[in-house]
């Protein structure tokens, strides 16, 4: 079974934090969390890759991916429960990993508002916004 969620009407503004808790698929080679304004307008593409023992972050504007930013700090494994905290700041993102390590990634597209979130090979059990932002009204789409 592959965990997949897509939210099209999220309301996340600069200065806000999103806590993501979920389970990585048992047979996953990695997982993905995307934040942006649509499927082809991604301010943050967060992609731990188990086979490469690296976390890849990137952005996407239309059909163009940016330059990958890689971090070799791998604290994830297939089938494990994870908790991430993503803070959206004017100049970029801070992603706090389950073991306390923090990654930063620039806000290359200059967004001040994010309306889109998706995940792949991760089944979120909780998406909790922090700060005065409106929680999304969403229904997860689970695919097998």
C-alpha positions as a Markdown table, in Angstrom:
| # | Residue | x | y | z |
|---|---|---|---|---|
| 1 | Unk | 0.0 | 0.0 | 0.0 |
| 2 | Unk | 1.3 | 3.4 | -0.9 |
| 3 | Unk | 0.5 | 6.4 | 1.3 |
| 4 | Unk | -0.5 | 9.5 | -0.7 |
| 5 | Unk | -2.2 | 12.7 | 0.4 |
| 6 | Unk | -2.9 | 15.8 | -1.6 |
| 7 | Unk | -4.3 | 19.1 | -0.2 |
| 8 | Unk | -5.2 | 21.8 | -2.6 |
| 9 | Unk | -6.7 | 24.4 | -0.2 |
| 10 | Unk | -4.1 | 24.8 | 2.6 |
| 11 | Unk | -3.6 | 28.2 | 4.1 |
| 12 | Unk | 0.0 | 28.5 | 5.3 |
| 13 | Unk | 1.6 | 32.0 | 5.5 |
| 14 | Unk | 5.1 | 33.1 | 6.2 |
| 15 | Unk | 5.9 | 32.7 | 9.9 |
| 16 | Unk | 3.8 | 29.6 | 10.3 |
| 17 | Unk | 4.8 | 26.1 | 11.3 |
| 18 | Unk | 3.3 | 22.7 | 10.2 |
| 19 | Unk | 3.8 | 19.6 | 12.2 |
| 20 | Unk | 3.6 | 16.4 | 10.2 |
| 21 | Unk | 3.3 | 13.0 | 11.8 |
| 22 | Unk | 2.9 | 9.8 | 9.9 |
| 23 | Unk | 4.2 | 6.3 | 8.9 |
| 24 | Unk | 6.6 | 5.6 | 6.0 |
| 25 | Unk | 5.4 | 2.8 | 3.8 |
| 26 | Unk | 7.0 | -0.6 | 4.7 |
| 27 | Unk | 8.4 | -1.1 | 1.2 |
| 28 | Unk | 9.4 | 2.5 | 0.4 |
| 29 | Unk | 12.7 | 3.5 | -1.2 |
| 30 | Unk | 12.1 | 6.9 | 0.3 |
| 31 | Unk | 9.2 | 9.4 | 0.7 |
| 32 | Unk | 8.2 | 12.8 | -0.5 |
| 33 | Unk | 6.6 | 15.9 | 1.0 |
| 34 | Unk | 5.8 | 18.8 | -1.3 |
| 35 | Unk | 4.7 | 22.3 | -0.3 |
| 36 | Unk | 3.9 | 25.1 | -2.7 |
| 37 | Unk | 1.0 | 26.5 | -4.8 |
| 38 | Unk | 0.4 | 23.5 | -7.0 |
| 39 | Unk | 1.8 | 20.3 | -8.5 |
| 40 | Unk | 4.2 | 22.3 | -10.7 |
| 41 | Unk | 4.9 | 25.2 | -8.3 |
| 42 | Unk | 6.8 | 23.6 | -5.5 |
| 43 | Unk | 8.6 | 25.8 | -3.0 |
| 44 | Unk | 9.8 | 22.8 | -1.1 |
| 45 | Unk | 10.2 | 19.3 | -2.4 |
| 46 | Unk | 11.5 | 17.2 | 0.6 |
| 47 | Unk | 12.7 | 13.8 | -0.5 |
| 48 | Unk | 14.6 | 11.4 | 1.7 |
| 49 | Unk | 16.1 | 8.6 | -0.4 |
| 50 | Unk | 17.0 | 5.4 | 1.5 |
| 51 | Unk | 19.1 | 3.8 | -1.3 |
| 52 | Unk | 21.3 | 6.9 | -1.5 |
| 53 | Unk | 21.3 | 7.6 | 2.3 |
| 54 | Unk | 20.5 | 11.2 | 1.5 |
| 55 | Unk | 17.8 | 13.8 | 1.8 |
| 56 | Unk | 17.2 | 15.8 | -1.3 |
| 57 | Unk | 15.5 | 19.2 | -1.2 |
| 58 | Unk | 14.5 | 21.1 | -4.3 |
| 59 | Unk | 12.0 | 23.5 | -5.9 |
| 60 | Unk | 10.0 | 23.4 | -9.1 |
| 61 | Unk | 8.7 | 26.2 | -11.2 |
| 62 | Unk | 6.6 | 24.9 | -14.1 |
| 63 | Unk | 8.5 | 22.2 | -15.9 |
| 64 | Unk | 11.9 | 23.3 | -14.4 |
| 65 | Unk | 13.4 | 21.8 | -11.3 |
| 66 | Unk | 16.0 | 23.9 | -9.4 |
| 67 | Unk | 19.4 | 22.7 | -8.2 |
| 68 | Unk | 19.2 | 19.8 | -5.7 |
| 69 | Unk | 20.4 | 20.5 | -2.2 |
| 70 | Unk | 21.6 | 17.2 | -0.6 |
| 71 | Unk | 22.1 | 16.4 | 3.1 |
| 72 | Unk | 23.6 | 13.0 | 4.1 |
| 73 | Unk | 21.9 | 13.1 | 7.6 |
| 74 | Unk | 19.5 | 10.1 | 7.2 |
| 75 | Unk | 17.3 | 9.3 | 10.3 |
| 76 | Unk | 14.4 | 7.6 | 8.4 |
| 77 | Unk | 13.8 | 4.0 | 7.5 |
| 78 | Unk | 11.0 | 2.1 | 5.7 |
| 79 | Unk | 8.0 | 1.3 | 8.0 |
| 80 | Unk | 9.0 | 3.8 | 10.7 |
| 81 | Unk | 6.8 | 6.5 | 12.3 |
| 82 | Unk | 8.1 | 10.0 | 11.8 |
| 83 | Unk | 7.4 | 13.5 | 13.1 |
| 84 | Unk | 8.6 | 16.5 | 11.1 |
| 85 | Unk | 8.2 | 20.2 | 11.9 |
| 86 | Unk | 8.3 | 22.6 | 8.9 |
| 87 | Unk | 8.6 | 26.3 | 9.5 |
| 88 | Unk | 7.9 | 28.6 | 6.6 |
| 89 | Unk | 9.9 | 31.8 | 6.8 |
| 90 | Unk | 10.2 | 34.6 | 4.3 |
| 91 | Unk | 13.7 | 33.6 | 3.2 |
| 92 | Unk | 13.2 | 29.8 | 3.4 |
| 93 | Unk | 12.1 | 26.7 | 5.2 |
| 94 | Unk | 13.4 | 25.0 | 8.3 |
| 95 | Unk | 12.7 | 21.3 | 8.6 |
| 96 | Unk | 13.2 | 19.8 | 12.0 |
| 97 | Unk | 13.8 | 16.0 | 11.7 |
| 98 | Unk | 12.7 | 13.4 | 14.3 |
| 99 | Unk | 16.2 | 13.2 | 15.9 |
| 100 | Unk | 16.4 | 17.0 | 16.3 |
| 101 | Unk | 18.6 | 17.7 | 13.3 |
| 102 | Unk | 17.5 | 20.7 | 11.3 |
| 103 | Unk | 17.7 | 21.3 | 7.5 |
| 104 | Unk | 17.2 | 24.7 | 5.9 |
| 105 | Unk | 16.1 | 25.3 | 2.3 |
| 106 | Unk | 15.7 | 28.7 | 0.6 |
| 107 | Unk | 12.4 | 30.1 | -0.6 |
| 108 | Unk | 13.6 | 30.3 | -4.2 |
| 109 | Unk | 10.2 | 31.1 | -5.6 |
| 110 | Unk | 9.6 | 34.0 | -3.1 |
| 111 | Unk | 6.2 | 32.8 | -2.0 |
| 112 | Unk | 4.5 | 34.3 | 1.0 |
| 113 | Unk | 1.5 | 31.9 | 1.0 |
| 114 | Unk | 1.4 | 28.1 | 0.4 |
| 115 | Unk | -1.9 | 26.5 | -0.6 |
| 116 | Unk | -0.7 | 23.0 | -1.7 |
| 117 | Unk | 0.7 | 20.0 | 0.2 |
| 118 | Unk | 1.3 | 16.5 | -1.0 |
| 119 | Unk | 3.0 | 13.4 | 0.3 |
| 120 | Unk | 4.1 | 10.1 | -1.3 |
| 121 | Unk | 5.0 | 6.8 | 0.4 |
| 122 | Unk | 4.1 | 8.5 | 3.7 |
| 123 | Unk | 0.7 | 8.0 | 5.4 |
| 124 | Unk | 0.1 | 11.1 | 7.5 |
| 125 | Unk | -1.8 | 10.5 | 10.7 |
| 126 | Unk | -1.6 | 14.2 | 11.7 |
| 127 | Unk | -1.1 | 17.5 | 10.0 |
| 128 | Unk | -1.2 | 20.3 | 12.6 |
| 129 | Unk | -0.7 | 23.9 | 11.7 |
| 130 | Unk | 0.8 | 26.2 | 14.4 |
| 131 | Unk | 0.1 | 29.8 | 14.6 |
| 132 | Unk | -2.9 | 31.8 | 13.5 |
| 133 | Unk | -3.5 | 29.9 | 10.2 |
| 134 | Unk | -6.6 | 28.3 | 9.0 |
| 135 | Unk | -6.4 | 24.5 | 9.2 |
| 136 | Unk | -7.1 | 22.9 | 5.8 |
| 137 | Unk | -10.4 | 21.2 | 5.1 |
| 138 | Unk | -9.2 | 18.1 | 3.4 |
| 139 | Unk | -9.9 | 14.5 | 2.8 |
| 140 | Unk | -6.9 | 12.2 | 2.3 |
| 141 | Unk | -6.6 | 10.3 | -0.9 |
| 142 | Unk | -5.1 | 6.9 | -0.2 |
| 143 | Unk | -3.9 | 4.9 | -3.2 |
| 144 | Unk | -2.8 | 1.2 | -3.2 |
